[in-house]
Amino acid sequence: MSLQTTYYKTPLGTAKIVGGENGIQSVSVLDEDFSTAIEETSMKTPDCLQECVTQLDQYFSGKRIDFDLKLNPQGTDFQKKVWNELLNIPFNKTRTYLEQSKALGDVKAIRAVASANGKNPIWIIIPCHRVIGSDGSLTGYAGGIWRKKWLLAHENPVKQQSLF
């Protein structure tokens, strides 16, 4: 099976999406500016990746709270188990690494769970940004803590009441 690639511009940087007939294999955020790559591919997103682009667009515009995509992340059996459990964290909710370890049935595996979270190949769609430190701190995020903070704020916007 051949893998296809496309680029999608998000408020947090350019997302590189890789996948094929067997599903989305990776979604990663790039720190470099890939404007020319986006321009070159914007008119020809492969059919197998179009739904992913559409759903990410809906997520960033506030019209989608969960994803319905065929996923095919590559990793060890343990990593896949951890990533699968991440999919159970609801939109607008967070879970600590300890809670994540408990959900997987082994509180002693907290470091291994944290390591697997950090290797999550499918940015946003497998929501590792929803896992926080036991003290509520925004620890460990491969895309950068500022992106994790942005994503959590995007999912839980504070509605300021009018004073007047």
C-alpha positions in Angstrom: 0.0 0.0 0.0 1.4 3.4 -0.9 1.2 6.2 1.6 0.1 9.6 0.6 1.1 13.0 2.1 -0.6 16.3 2.3 -0.1 19.5 4.3 -2.7 21.5 6.1 -2.3 25.0 7.6 -3.6 25.1 11.2 -3.6 28.0 13.7 -0.6 26.2 15.4 1.5 25.6 12.4 1.5 23.4 9.3 0.2 19.9 9.8 1.8 17.1 7.8 -0.8 14.3 7.2 0.3 10.8 6.1 -2.0 7.9 5.3 -3.5 5.7 2.8 -6.3 3.1 2.2 -5.6 1.5 5.7 -6.1 4.8 7.5 -4.3 7.8 8.8 -0.8 6.9 9.9 0.5 10.2 11.2 -0.5 13.8 11.7 2.4 16.0 12.9 2.8 19.7 13.4 5.9 21.2 11.8 7.8 24.1 13.2 9.1 25.2 9.8 7.1 27.2 7.4 5.8 25.0 4.7 3.7 27.6 2.8 5.1 26.6 -0.6 4.4 22.9 0.1 0.8 23.8 1.1 0.4 25.9 -2.0 1.6 23.0 -4.2 -0.6 20.4 -2.6 -3.6 22.5 -1.6 -5.3 21.8 -4.9 -4.5 18.1 -4.9 -5.1 16.6 -1.4 -5.2 12.8 -2.0 -8.8 11.4 -1.7 -7.7 9.1 1.2 -6.6 12.2 3.2 -9.4 14.6 2.3 -11.7 13.6 5.2 -8.9 14.1 7.7 -8.3 17.6 6.4 -12.1 18.3 6.5 -12.4 17.1 10.1 -9.3 19.0 11.3 -10.8 22.1 9.6 -14.0 21.6 11.5 -12.2 21.0 14.8 -10.2 24.3 14.4 -13.3 26.2 13.5 -15.1 25.0 16.6 -17.6 22.8 14.7 -16.2 19.3 15.7 -15.5 17.8 19.1 -14.6 14.3 18.0 -13.1 12.6 15.0 -14.5 9.8 12.9 -11.5 8.6 10.9 -9.9 5.3 10.2 -6.6 5.4 12.1 -3.5 3.3 11.5 -0.8 4.5 13.9 2.5 2.6 13.8 4.0 1.5 17.1 4.5 -1.3 19.6 1.5 -3.1 21.0 1.9 -1.2 24.3 2.0 2.1 22.5 -1.1 1.3 20.5 -2.9 0.3 23.8 -1.9 3.7 25.3 -3.0 5.6 22.2 -6.3 3.7 22.1 -7.0 4.7 25.7 -6.3 8.3 24.8 -9.3 8.2 22.5 -11.5 7.7 25.6 -10.7 11.1 27.0 -13.7 13.3 26.1 -13.4 16.7 24.4 -13.0 19.5 27.0 -11.7 17.1 29.7 -8.3 16.2 31.0 -6.8 13.2 32.7 -3.5 12.9 34.6 -0.8 10.5 33.7 -1.6 8.6 36.8 -5.3 8.3 35.8 -4.2 7.2 32.4 -2.0 4.5 33.9 -4.9 3.4 36.1 -7.3 3.2 33.1 -4.7 0.9 31.5 -4.7 -1.3 34.6 -1.2 -0.6 35.9 -0.4 2.4 38.1 3.3 1.5 38.1 3.5 2.0 34.3 3.1 5.8 34.6 6.5 6.5 33.0 6.0 4.0 30.2 2.5 5.5 29.6 4.0 9.0 29.6 6.7 7.9 27.1 4.1 6.3 24.8 2.0 9.5 25.0 5.1 11.4 23.8 5.4 9.1 20.8 1.8 9.5 19.7 2.0 9.9 15.9 -1.5 11.3 15.3 -1.5 14.8 16.6 -4.9 16.2 18.0 -7.0 13.3 16.7 -5.4 11.0 19.3 -5.7 13.6 22.1 -2.5 13.3 24.1 -2.8 17.0 24.7 -5.5 16.2 27.2 -3.1 14.4 29.6 -1.7 16.6 32.3 0.5 16.3 35.4 -1.0 15.2 38.7 -0.6 18.8 40.0 -2.5 20.1 37.0 0.6 21.3 35.2 0.9 21.1 31.4 3.8 18.8 31.3 5.4 17.0 28.4 4.0 17.7 25.0 6.0 16.9 21.9 4.4 19.8 20.0 5.4 22.3 22.6 3.7 23.3 25.8 2.3 26.5 24.1 0.5 24.3 21.6 -0.9 22.1 24.4 -2.1 25.2 26.3 -3.7 26.5 23.1 -5.5 23.2 22.4 -6.9 22.9 25.9 -8.1 26.6 25.8 -9.6 25.9 22.3 -11.5 23.0 23.8 -12.6 24.8 26.9 -13.0 28.5 26.0 -13.6 30.6 29.1 -16.8 32.6 28.4 -16.3 36.0 30.0 -19.5 37.5 31.2 -20.2 41.1 30.3 -19.7 43.5 33.1 -22.3 45.9 31.7 
